[in-house]
Amino acid sequence: MPRAKVDDRGRISIPASLRRELGLDDEGELVVEREGSKLILRKVAVEVPTVNSRGGWKKKPVVTASEALGGP
């Protein structure tokens, strides 16, 4: 299991192998949640503008955070 350390400024370095698996780049954004003594990091869904059935613009997530983490 990969490990990470927290530096003196509170930053956590995510191992490169996990960043590649999740498709996180230098500008990647995560949601941080706490469940008891656990920290849960979830990838923020990327939104791409698309055209809806009436010809207007809407945003549609390319992948949801739970899908990125293998959830439902």
Stockholm file with secondary structure:
# STOCKHOLM 1.0

chainA/1-72         MPRAKVDDRGRISIPASLRRELGLDDEGELVVEREGSKLILRKVAVEVPTVNSRGGWKKKPVVTASEALGGP
#=GR chainA/1-72 SS CCCCCBCTTSCBCCCHHHHHHHTCCTTCCEEEEEETTEEEEEECCCEEEEECTTSCEEEEESSCHHHHTTCC
#=GC SS_cons        CCCCCBCTTSCBCCCHHHHHHHTCCTTCCEEEEEETTEEEEEECCCEEEEECTTSCEEEEESSCHHHHTTCC
//
